[in-house]
Amino acid sequence: MKDPNCAYCMKGELVAKFGYPICEMETGFLYLFKEQSKKGRVILAYKDHVSELVDIAEEERNAFFADVARVSRAVHKVFNPDKVNYGAYGDTGCHLHMHIVPKYNDGDEWGGTFTMNPDKVYLTDKEYEDMAAAIRAAL
């Protein structure tokens, strides 16, 4: 099931506004968040257009969280953060997805909740691809 107004469902230009594709996983699609003030921040979007964790079967939910853990291990390996935060939102874009956000002791938001989109750090396409390739290799 897809929603034609949903960036995660339609991929392409809609998701390219904020995400750089990394790879397809068992339960969804992994994107590098283009705003990189938290170096290594990624989003895992569930494969189907569902709004809530309770909208999928227990087995699928467990598989989704296994993918989240797999991505987190890769983020730890590639970026060596001091902590990884996780966020599942979707108030306006009601498609199940998880923000996986590395945090660093010397970072601007250590000790607090990460800002959704601080709009500070953007990279070149080559820099995005280099980061995506490193994450792919670590998965």
N, C-alpha and C positions, 0 to 999 in steps of 0.2 A: 504494500500500500504506500503510495506517494502523495504528497501534497504539492501541487504546482507552485505554490507560493513559498515553499520552504527551501531555504538555501541548502540544507543538508540532504534533502530529497533530490533536488534538481542539480546539485553540484555545479560545475561550470562557473559562469560569471557570478552567480549569486554568492557562492561560498568563497570565490576568489577575492571578494572584497575584504575578507578578514582571515582567510585560511589558505595555507599552501599544502597541497596534497602530499602525504608521506606514503601511505599504503592502505590496502584493504586488509582488515583483520577478520577473524572468524565471525565476530558479531557486529562489525561496523567498519567505519572508515576513519583513519587517523589523519589529522591535519596539524601542521605547525601553525600556531596562532601568529599572525603577521606582526602584531604589536609585541615586540620582544623585550620589554623592560624587565621581564622575568625570563632570563635566558633559558631557552629550552621548553617554554610553555607550549603545550599541545592540547588538542581537543579530540576525544574519541566520540564520534557520533554513531548512535545505534543504527543498524541496517534498515530498520523499518520506521515509518512515521508513527511513533507512539509518544505520548506525552509523559507518562510516569513509569517508574520502576514497577508499580503494581499492575501495569498494563501488559506485562509479559510473564510468561510462565516461569516458575522457580528455576528450572533447568537453564533457560535462556538468561535469566538474571544472573545466575551463578557464572555462566560462560562470559557474560559481559564484564562482570567484576574480575574474572580471571584475565581477560584482555586488559583491563585497567591496570592490574598488578603487573602484567607483562610489560606494558608501556612504561609504568613507573620504574621498573627495574632497568629498562633501557635508558630512561632519562637520568637515573642515578649514575649509571655506568658512563654515559657520555658527558654529562655536565657537572657531576659531583656536587649537587646542592647540599646544603645543610639540612634541608627539610623539603618535603613535597606536600603542598596543599591540594585538596580536591574540592571541586565545586560542581554541583548539578543544579542548574537553574532552569530557565526556559519559560519565564513568565510571558514573554511576547512571542518568542520562537518556540512553540510547543513541540519540540522534537527532542527526545531523550538524548542527552550528551553529557560528557564529563570533562571538565577542565582539569588538567593535570599540570600543576603550577609549581615549578622549582622555586624555592626561596633560599636566600643567601644571608648569612649573619651580617654582612656588610651592606646589605641591600636597603633600599629606601623604605621598605614596608616590613622589615623584620619585626616580629612580635604582634603583627596585626593582620587583618584580613586583606587579601590582595584586591587591588582596584580592578574592576572588570576590564576597562579599557582606558588606561592612562594616556594613550595617544602620544607617547614620547619617543619610542625607539622602533624605527622601521629599517629593514635591510634591503640589500639588492637581491635580485632573483638568484644570483650565483650564491650569495650567502645563505639564502633560504634552502637552496638545493644542497649545499654542503652540509647544513645541519640535518636536513631530511635524510641524506645519505648516511650520515653517522648514526642516526636513530634506526634506520632500516638495518644497518649492519649489526646493531646491538640487539635487535629483536630476535 
